[in-house]
Amino acid sequence: MAQRQEATAQAIQQILQQAVDRLKQPVEGGAEIVIPPPQLVDGDPAGCNWDIPGYNGDRIYAELVARVVREAQASYRLRVE
């Protein structure tokens, strides 16, 4: 398994936001999907130590956000300062 890169909460948030912005279709009414900053959690067996609060928007976008978060969790570890 590849080693995760350490990144700040702001950097992870920006990575997630950019990924969602690239993948999403325009939201009806011009609403934005805003990714909250990641929060430190107890590390899981795979070594991920962060998660984001749940996304409560449209179900289609919730699935997209969840997929982007899972992919980023496999690549990034939250830097604890």
Residue pairs with C-beta under 8 A, 6 or more apart in sequence:
1 46
2 75
4 47
4 48
4 74
4 75
4 76
4 77
5 75
5 76
5 77
6 76
6 77
6 78
6 79
7 15
7 76
7 77
7 78
7 79
8 78
8 79
8 81
9 37
9 38
9 39
9 50
9 78
9 79
10 37
12 37
12 38
12 50
12 72
12 76
12 78
13 35
13 36
13 37
13 38
15 72
15 76
16 35
16 38
16 52
16 65
16 68
16 69
16 72
17 34
17 35
19 68
19 71
19 72
20 33
20 35
20 64
20 65
20 68
21 33
23 64
23 68
24 33
24 61
24 64
27 33
27 58
27 61
31 57
33 55
33 57
33 61
33 65
35 52
35 65
36 52
36 53
37 52
38 50
38 51
38 52
38 78
39 50
39 51
39 52
39 53
40 49
40 50
40 78
40 80
41 49
41 50
41 51
42 49
43 49
46 74
47 77
48 73
48 74
48 77
49 77
49 78
49 80
50 73
50 76
50 77
50 78
51 69
51 73
52 69
55 61
55 62
55 65
55 66
56 62
57 65
